[in-house]
Structure formats: C-alpha cells, structure tokens
C-alpha cells in the first residue's frame, strides 16, 4: 500500500557522482528522513551513482527515479535537459564515456589557463576535489578555495571561471536533438530543466517538435510567474510537469532537498506517460 503521508517528491538532485557534496546513499537517506515519496538522482552527464542510490532506496523503501542531467546546446545557448525514468541505462553508456572524457579535457584546459595566470593549482588538486565524480567547474572552484586563490565558490567563478572570465573554457557541444534521442533510446522522458523566464511559448513549441516530453515547472530559480506560465505551457502542449530542488548538498538556502514541495501527483503523471509509451512500443 502507498504511504499517503508521503505527498511530495524531489525530481532534481545531485550527488558526489558529479558535483554534489553528499554521496548517493546520503542523498536517499536525507530524502527518506524528510518523508519524500520519491527522489530522482540526476547527476551531470553520468549514471555512476545510480547503483549505490538504488541499494539505499531498496533498504529504506523509498522510490528512486533513475535520472541524469545532460548539458546540451540549443542553437548557441547551453541548455540543461533532465532524463527521468531511465529504464535502459546501457543505451547511454558509450556516449556518457565520451562526455566524461570531454569534461576531463575541459578541466585540464581550465587548469592550464589558471597556471598561465599565475594561479598555482594542479590538475591532481581538481581530481582530489572531484573524488571520482564527473568533473566540472565546481571542482576547480573548490580547488581554488582550498588553495587560497578564491574566498568562496562565487568569488572563484566571478574572478576566474564564469563566462567571459580569464580561465573560462567552453564545453564541447552536445546538440539538444541528440540529448533528446539519447534519453529516448534509454526509454526515459526528456524534461527541460529550469527554463525560468526563457521558457516562452515559441521556444517550448519548437522543442516539443524535437521530442520534448516535459517541463521543470518548479525550481528554486523560478518565481511565481514562471511557475504559473510553465504550468500553463505544459498543459497546453500536453507535457508532463516536473520539479525539484537542484540539490547539491546544501543544508540552507533555496536549493535544499524537498523544500519546494513538488506534488507526488506530478510523478504519477510521468509514470502514466512512461506506461503509455511502453504500450505503444510493444504494439509497434
């Protein structure tokens, strides 16, 4: 029997498998402590934390939604796409290995630029901060803070790592159409992550034609107007609604696990779409 007291879910969270500060096990344990009905692990460009998270979820009898967050390119703009309800992760592994190498190469180039600026951190320092997770700029920022080259993460990005700053290195480009195709091959749902004010009708309509399945309606970066507009657009285009804290391990602030109170009914709507799509595939 489902636990009616568990009325909320969080469908966007990160662990140490990418750039979060809590292990996959700790993420699931925190979601369970908060009384969530389900939590999605959506690490950046990797599924490496899923097995550990699933083991914890099985032990605690909380539902884990298998997910990922892909960094894609929509025209010239970086766009994040959540893949939720990934049923066939093996379909993603080859491309994810390529993306992992791309992340490593980017981090190496960033460190080289920092060294040219006189910032004496090594690539090994960044690897130590990543602790085996998918490399990203937050790990470089952590190395900068640890080495005394920046006061905090914001300072590291403002001074060195942000767009247009002296050590910035752009990502290799994953077209958004390929991101959608990857997720669909793995029998998942492609959800546009935190579109915010840029989530306008014309853009969403174009993405629906490319294969978009859902919108992240609730996110800490969205204001009340964003939530209302995105919810209306989801209904208009027949998209599933999603939402989550985009948690990276913080204990305070807006990006705290479970803080948004995303209704469990949104997860049910996603489940219905997965079932319908699976049924159509079986008939075909």
URMO-V137634 format. One record per run of one state. SS is the DSSP state (H for helix, E for strand, L for the rest). FROM is the first residue (numbers start at 1). LEN is the number of residues. If there is no record, write none. Layout:
ss->(SS,SS)
from->(FROM,FROM)
len->(LEN,LEN)
//
This chain:
ss->(L,E,L,H,L,E,L,E,L,H,L,E,L,E,L,H,L,H,L,H,L,H,L,E,H,L,E,L,H,L,H,L,E,L,H,L,E,L,E,L,E,H,L)
from->(1,8,14,24,34,38,42,44,45,50,61,63,75,77,85,90,117,123,131,137,147,153,162,175,176,186,189,193,196,199,201,211,214,219,224,238,240,244,247,248,262,264,284)
len->(7,6,10,10,4,4,2,1,5,11,2,12,2,8,5,27,6,8,6,10,6,9,13,1,10,3,4,3,3,2,10,3,5,5,14,2,4,3,1,14,2,20,1)
//
